[in-house]
Amino acid sequence: MQFGIFTIADITPDPTTGKIPTENERLRSMVEQGKLAEQVGLDVFAIGEHHNPPFVTSSPTTTLAYVGAQTERIILSTATTLITTNDPVKIAEDYAMLQHLTGGRVDLVMGRGNTGPVYPWFGQDIRKGIELAIENYDLLRRLWTEDVVNWEGQFRTPLQQFTST
């Protein structure tokens, strides 16, 4: 069993002081939480992905890379990476790079998201969220298990002789 911290980096009033942190303060606090989690012996530090207020974690890979550069042991996880609004090629490349940079400490958790307004921001339709998630996951898995990928689906441009890191 593993123990850890999960955050969605919400910007909400502090329950004791009522103060609302700035985006910068919240991001810096989140990084400190990740470092402290390792210092106290926790196993995992996880960041969820959100693209609308009151959250500031639109780029978990960037934040986890920053935490990873300041830690040595803790597992860095997403909770959740949106498989429906992110291009699976970009997910494959970003998380492979993060895995290399952190010495294999990355744990990728994916979900389809449930916030309707977010889908159109990325050119998608929430009514097709399940089909989109399945297709994107299939492509992502192939990108990580095959050296050269030829692929065609319903939701993104085809890939011909594609190779990735």
C-alpha positions as CSV (number, residue, x, y, z in Angstrom):
1,M,0.0,0.0,0.0
2,Q,1.2,3.5,-0.8
3,F,0.4,6.7,1.0
4,G,0.5,10.2,-0.5
5,I,-1.0,13.6,-1.2
6,F,-3.4,14.4,-4.0
7,T,-4.2,18.0,-5.0
8,I,-6.4,19.7,-7.5
9,A,-4.8,23.0,-6.7
10,D,-8.0,24.9,-6.0
11,I,-7.8,28.6,-5.2
12,T,-10.3,28.8,-2.4
13,P,-10.4,30.7,0.9
14,D,-8.2,29.4,3.7
15,P,-10.6,27.9,6.2
16,T,-8.8,29.5,9.1
17,T,-7.8,32.9,7.8
18,G,-10.3,33.4,4.9
19,K,-7.4,34.6,2.7
20,I,-7.6,33.6,-0.9
21,P,-4.2,32.8,-2.4
22,T,-3.0,34.2,-5.7
23,E,-2.3,31.7,-8.5
24,N,1.4,32.1,-7.9
25,E,1.0,31.5,-4.2
26,R,-1.1,28.4,-4.8
27,L,1.4,27.0,-7.3
28,R,4.3,27.6,-5.0
29,S,2.4,26.1,-2.1
30,M,1.7,23.0,-4.2
31,V,5.4,22.6,-5.0
32,E,6.3,22.9,-1.3
33,Q,3.7,20.2,-0.5
34,G,5.4,17.9,-3.0
35,K,8.8,18.5,-1.4
36,L,7.4,18.1,2.1
37,A,5.6,14.9,1.2
38,E,8.9,13.4,0.3
39,Q,10.6,14.7,3.4
40,V,8.0,13.1,5.7
41,G,8.3,9.8,3.9
42,L,5.1,9.7,1.9
43,D,5.1,7.6,-1.3
44,V,3.2,9.6,-3.8
45,F,2.5,13.2,-4.8
46,A,-0.4,13.6,-7.3
47,I,-1.7,16.5,-9.2
48,G,-5.1,16.7,-11.0
49,E,-5.6,18.5,-14.3
50,H,-8.2,21.3,-14.5
51,H,-8.7,24.1,-17.1
52,N,-11.2,26.3,-15.3
53,P,-11.5,28.2,-12.1
54,P,-11.1,27.8,-9.2
55,F,-8.1,25.5,-10.2
56,V,-4.6,26.3,-11.4
57,T,-3.3,22.9,-12.6
58,S,-3.8,23.1,-16.3
59,S,-0.3,21.5,-16.9
60,P,0.5,18.7,-14.5
61,T,3.6,17.7,-16.6
62,T,5.2,21.1,-16.1
63,T,4.4,21.1,-12.3
64,L,5.5,17.5,-11.8
65,A,8.7,18.1,-13.6
66,Y,9.4,21.1,-11.3
67,V,8.7,19.0,-8.2
68,G,10.7,16.1,-9.7
69,A,13.7,18.3,-10.1
70,Q,13.6,19.1,-6.3
71,T,12.9,15.6,-5.1
72,E,14.6,12.2,-5.4
73,R,12.3,9.4,-4.3
74,I,8.6,10.3,-4.3
75,I,6.4,8.9,-7.0
76,L,5.0,11.8,-9.1
77,S,1.4,11.1,-10.3
78,T,-1.4,12.7,-12.2
79,A,-4.8,12.5,-10.8
80,T,-6.1,12.9,-13.5
81,T,-4.7,13.6,-17.0
82,L,-7.6,14.2,-19.3
83,I,-7.4,11.6,-22.1
84,T,-10.2,13.3,-23.9
85,T,-9.0,16.9,-24.3
86,N,-5.3,16.2,-24.7
87,D,-3.8,14.8,-27.9
88,P,-2.5,11.2,-27.1
89,V,0.7,11.9,-29.1
90,K,1.4,14.9,-26.8
91,I,0.6,12.8,-23.7
92,A,2.9,10.0,-24.9
93,E,5.8,12.4,-25.5
94,D,5.3,14.6,-22.4
95,Y,5.0,11.7,-20.0
96,A,7.8,9.7,-21.6
97,M,10.1,12.7,-21.2
98,L,9.0,13.2,-17.6
99,Q,9.6,9.6,-16.9
100,H,13.2,9.9,-18.2
101,L,13.9,13.2,-16.4
102,T,12.6,11.8,-13.0
103,G,14.4,8.4,-13.2
104,G,11.2,6.5,-13.7
105,R,9.1,8.0,-10.9
106,V,6.0,8.9,-12.9
107,D,2.6,7.2,-12.5
108,L,0.1,8.3,-15.1
109,V,-3.6,8.3,-14.2
110,M,-6.1,9.1,-16.9
111,G,-9.7,10.1,-17.0
112,R,-12.2,11.6,-19.4
113,G,-13.3,14.6,-17.4
114,N,-16.8,15.6,-16.7
115,T,-16.8,19.4,-17.0
116,G,-18.9,20.1,-20.1
117,P,-17.6,23.5,-21.0
118,V,-14.0,22.3,-21.2
119,Y,-14.5,19.9,-24.1
120,P,-15.3,22.6,-26.7
121,W,-12.2,24.6,-25.6
122,F,-10.2,21.7,-27.0
123,G,-12.4,21.1,-30.1
124,Q,-14.3,18.1,-28.6
125,D,-17.9,17.2,-27.7
126,I,-18.6,15.8,-24.2
127,R,-21.4,13.6,-25.8
128,K,-18.6,11.6,-27.5
129,G,-16.4,11.6,-24.4
130,I,-16.4,7.8,-23.9
131,E,-15.6,6.9,-27.5
132,L,-13.0,9.6,-27.5
133,A,-11.4,8.3,-24.3
134,I,-11.3,4.7,-25.7
135,E,-9.8,5.8,-29.0
136,N,-7.2,8.1,-27.4
137,Y,-6.2,5.4,-24.9
138,D,-5.8,2.9,-27.7
139,L,-3.5,5.2,-29.6
140,L,-1.5,6.2,-26.4
141,R,-0.9,2.5,-25.6
142,R,0.3,1.8,-29.1
143,L,2.6,4.9,-29.0
144,W,4.3,3.4,-25.9
145,T,4.5,-0.2,-27.1
146,E,5.3,0.0,-30.8
147,D,8.4,1.5,-32.4
148,V,6.5,2.7,-35.5
149,V,2.8,3.5,-35.5
150,N,0.4,3.6,-38.4
151,W,-3.0,4.7,-37.1
152,E,-6.3,6.1,-38.2
153,G,-9.2,7.0,-36.0
154,Q,-12.3,9.2,-35.8
155,F,-11.1,12.0,-33.6
156,R,-7.6,13.0,-34.8
157,T,-5.5,13.1,-37.9
158,P,-4.0,9.8,-39.1
159,L,-0.4,8.8,-38.2
160,Q,1.8,7.2,-40.9
161,Q,5.2,5.7,-39.9
162,F,5.1,7.8,-36.7
163,T,7.9,7.4,-34.2
164,S,8.1,9.1,-30.8
165,T,10.4,9.3,-27.8
